Amino acid sequence: AMRAAPPAHAGLAGGFNNTARQAGTALGVAVYGAVAGQALRPAFVSGLHVLAWVSAGLWLVALALTRIVPSR
């Protein structure tokens, strides 16, 4: 994102990049807390397994996107 932005918009691109990263981190923590935060429920371990598979799938999608999207 930073290399694609013109020099006049470098600050805006950096701010947007940081905001998107922070929002993604907050969303990930919220989803993990929603799934894993209720340890007293009987489906706790099952929920952790689902969470692990979903996380692995998202990492694979991110990896595929880094290979598909051309760099400059």
Backbone torsions as a table, in degrees:
resi	resn	phi	psi	omega
1	ALA	NA	-35.7	-176.7
2	MET	-73.0	-37.8	-178.9
3	ARG	-72.1	-29.4	-177.7
4	ALA	-79.2	-18.8	-177.0
5	ALA	-81.4	140.4	174.6
6	PRO	-66.5	154.0	-177.7
7	PRO	-54.1	-31.8	-179.6
8	ALA	-68.9	-21.1	-178.4
9	HIS	-111.7	16.4	-177.5
10	ALA	-62.1	-39.8	179.3
11	GLY	-64.9	-42.3	178.4
12	LEU	-64.3	-43.4	179.8
13	ALA	-64.1	-42.2	178.3
14	GLY	-64.8	-41.3	178.0
15	GLY	-64.9	-41.8	178.1
16	PHE	-65.3	-41.7	178.5
17	ASN	-60.1	-45.7	179.8
18	ASN	-65.3	-41.6	179.1
19	THR	-63.2	-43.8	179.2
20	ALA	-63.3	-40.0	178.9
21	ARG	-65.7	-43.9	179.6
22	GLN	-65.3	-41.0	179.2
23	ALA	-65.2	-40.4	177.7
24	GLY	-64.2	-40.5	177.7
25	THR	-64.6	-44.8	179.6
26	ALA	-63.2	-40.5	178.3
27	LEU	-65.2	-41.6	177.8
28	GLY	-62.0	-42.5	178.2
29	VAL	-65.2	-40.2	179.9
30	ALA	-64.7	-43.1	179.3
31	VAL	-66.3	-44.5	178.0
32	TYR	-60.5	-43.4	178.9
33	GLY	-63.4	-37.2	179.0
34	ALA	-67.0	-37.2	-178.5
35	VAL	-81.6	-45.6	-172.3
36	ALA	-96.7	-9.7	-173.6
37	GLY	-75.2	-14.2	-177.3
38	GLN	-107.1	70.8	-173.6
39	ALA	-67.9	-15.9	-177.7
40	LEU	-82.0	-12.5	178.6
41	ARG	-75.6	148.2	-178.4
42	PRO	-67.7	-21.2	-177.8
43	ALA	-91.3	20.2	-176.2
44	PHE	-60.0	-51.3	-177.9
45	VAL	-65.9	-40.3	177.4
46	SER	-61.6	-41.2	177.7
47	GLY	-62.9	-38.6	177.5
48	LEU	-65.7	-37.4	177.8
49	HIS	-64.8	-43.9	177.3
50	VAL	-61.2	-44.4	179.4
51	LEU	-60.2	-41.7	179.4
52	ALA	-63.8	-43.1	180.0
53	TRP	-67.5	-40.8	177.9
54	VAL	-64.1	-42.7	178.5
55	SER	-61.9	-43.9	178.9
56	ALA	-62.6	-41.0	178.1
57	GLY	-63.0	-42.4	178.8
58	LEU	-65.7	-37.2	176.7
59	TRP	-64.3	-39.1	178.7
60	LEU	-66.9	-38.8	176.3
61	VAL	-62.6	-44.5	178.8
62	ALA	-62.4	-41.0	177.9
63	LEU	-63.0	-44.0	178.9
64	ALA	-62.1	-40.7	179.4
65	LEU	-65.0	-35.6	178.3
66	THR	-68.3	-26.2	178.6
67	ARG	-83.6	-29.4	-176.4
68	ILE	-82.9	-45.2	-175.5
69	VAL	-71.2	122.8	-178.6
70	PRO	-71.2	145.8	175.7
71	SER	-96.3	160.5	-178.4
72	ARG	-93.4	NA	NA
